[in-house]
Amino acid sequence: MQKTCTQCSAQFEILDEDLKMLEELSPKFGGVKYNYPPATQCPDCRLRRKMAQVNQMNLYETTCAMSGERMLSNVRPDAPFTVIKQELWHSDAWDPLATGQDYDFNRPFFEQWYEVMLATPRPSLFTGFEFDENCDYTNHAGKNKNCYLIFDSDEDWDCYYSYSINQCKNCLDCFRTRKSELCYECVDCVSCYSSAYVQDSDNCSDSMFLKNCTGCKNCLMCSNLKNKEYHVENKPVSKEEFEKFRAMLGSHKAILQAKKRFNALKIEFPQKYMHGLQNEDVLGDYLVNCKSAYQCFDSEDVWDCRYAYQVFMPMKTSMDIHECGEGERLYECSVLGYQVFDCSFSHHMLSSVNNLYYCSICHHSKNCFGCCGARRQEYCILNKQYTKEGYEEIMPRIIEHMKSTGEWGEFFSPQYSTYGYNESLAQDYYPMTRDDVLANGWKWTDGLEKEHQAVGTPIAVPDSIGEVGDNITEQKLTCETSGKQYKIIPQEIAFYKQLNLPIPRKCFMQRHKERQELRNKRKLYDRSCDRCGVDITTTYEPERPEKIYCETCYLQDVY
C-alpha cells in the first residue's frame, strides 16, 4: 500500500507485515476489536513526533510548585506546567484525579487531553526514582546508583557524563556501551574493561583506540582484530614496547595526535555492512541479540518488532516504539519501560502498566485512556474515575468520536509537547530552523544556545593529569569549541589518574555531540559488497570512503 506522508509529503509504503502487526496490536473493549488505521505519516515523521515529546539533556534550575524549594528540572522555568520535586510527585501529597474532567464529544480529544496535562503536576525529572540511589543529576535513566549526568541509561553504578549506557560500572564519557567497567570515550561497546577511545568492539580490555575489535587485550591503534594481545597498529609488539607506547598517551597533545593518526588508520580497513552481534532476520543497524526486527536501530533483545528505536531492555511484538524496554505489545509509544504491556499512543511511563491508551506519566496503572499523572489508577478517562462497566461502555463512543475528528490512530503532535522542538531529542535527529518549527504550529524555546556561556579569560588546562591540582574541581573551565563553562568533579580526577588520561578541554554536551557524530545515521542505503558484489542494505552512504563488506566477506577478512 503506497501512501503520502501527511507531514512531509514523502511517498512511503505500508507493508502487509505492518497491517498484520496493526491487527494484532489493536485493542478490544467489551469484547469488540477496534482496529488501528494504517499509518498516515512516514516512519521518519512518526519517529520525529515521538522524539518531540522527549527532553533528555536540557536541564534547568527552577522552583518546586508545591514546596517552593529549588530543584533541577528538564522543564524550563517559564513553561506553563505545574512541576514538582520527584519525591513529592511520587508521594500522597497530591491527588492524581483532582484534575479529572468529563469527555466532551463536541471538542477534539487532543485539546481536552492538553488541558488535563496543563493542570496536573508533573515530576521535575523523568527517572526510575523508586529504584535509584544517589542519582539526583540524571534524567531518562533508572535503576542506577551513584551516577551523575547520565541519560537514557539503566542499571549503572558510579558512572558519569554518559548517554545510553546499561549495566556499566565506573565508566565516563561513554555512548551506547553495555556491561563494561572502567571505560572512557567508548562508543557502541559491550563487555569492555579499562579501555579508552574504543568503538564497535566487545570483550576488549586494557586498550586504547580500537575499532571493530573482539577479545583484544593490551592493544593500541588497531582495527578489525580478533583475540589479539600486545598489538600496535595491527602489528604484534613486545610487552615492553606496548607499555612504552601506552605511556606516551598521557597528555592532551599526545591524545590529539593519536586521534588524527587513528582516524586515518581505521579507514584502511573494511567495515561490516551493519553494526551488531547475534542477530537473526533483522534490517537496521546497531542491533544486539535481535530476531525478526524490521527497520530497528540502537536496540538490544528485540524480537518480532518493527520500527523500533533505542530499545534498552527486552521487547517483543511491538511497532513504532522509541526508547522502550521490558515490555510487549506496544504501538506508537515513547519512553515506556519496566513491565509494560498492551499500551498504545502513550509516553513517559514506567513500572507495571498495561492497557493504557493516549496516556502520559501514569506509573503503576492499567485500563486508562487520555490520562496524565494518574498513578496507581484503573478505569480512568481524562483523569476521571469510572467503573469497569462505565469505562467499557464509553470507550467505543470515544473511539468513534476520534475517528470522526481524524485523531484515532495518531500520536500526539509536537504542538502538545512539554518542550520546545529544539529542546527535544527530535532536534538531534531531525534538525529544523526556528521559522520552520513555528510554521508547523510547534513550539520553539529561545535562548538555548546562550546557556552557560563563559565570561572572562579562560583558565589554562594542564596538558596531563599529573599536572592537575585538586583545586581544579573548584574552578569553571571554558569549552574550547562551544565557549560554554563546565566543571570537573572529584570522581573524574580519580578516574583520569587511574587510566593516566588528561582532563577534557570540552564541555560534556560538546563531547556528547562529537561521540554521536562517530555513529552512522538511521538511514538505510542499497549498495553492493565491495568484495563480492552481493546486494546489501546498510547505513553506510555509497559515497563514503570505507570499503563495506557483506557479513561473509567481512568474516573472511578478519579471521
Buried (B, 14 or more C-beta within 10 A) or exposed (E): EEBEBEBEEEEBEBEEEBBEBBEEBBBEBEEEEBBBEEBBBBBBBBBBBBBBBBBBBBBBEBBBBBEEEEBBBBBBEEBEBBBBBBBBBBEEEBEBBEBBBEBEEEEBBBEBBBBBBBBBBBBBBBBBBBBBEEBEBBBBBBBBBBBBBBBBBBBBBBBBBBBBBBBBBBBBBBBBBBBBBBBBBBBBBBBBBBBBBBBBBBBBBBBBBBBBBBBBBBBBBBBBBEEBBBBBBBEEBEEEEBEEBBEEBBBBEBBEEBEEEBEEBBBEBBBBBBBBEEBEEBBBBBBBBBBBBBBBBBBBBBBBBBBBBBBBBBBBBBBBBBBBBBBBBBBBBBBBBBBBBBBBBBBBBBBBBBBBBBBBBBBBBBBBBBBBBBBEBBBBBBBBBBEEEEBBEBBEEBBEBBEEBEBBBBBBBBBBBBBBBBBBBBBBBBEBEEEEBEEBEBBBBEEEEEEEEBEEEBEEBBBBBEEBEEEBBEEBBBBEBBEBBBEBBEBBBEBBEEBBBBBBBBBBBBBBBEBBEBBBEBEBBEBEBBBEEEEBEBBBEEEBEBBBBBBEBBEEBBE
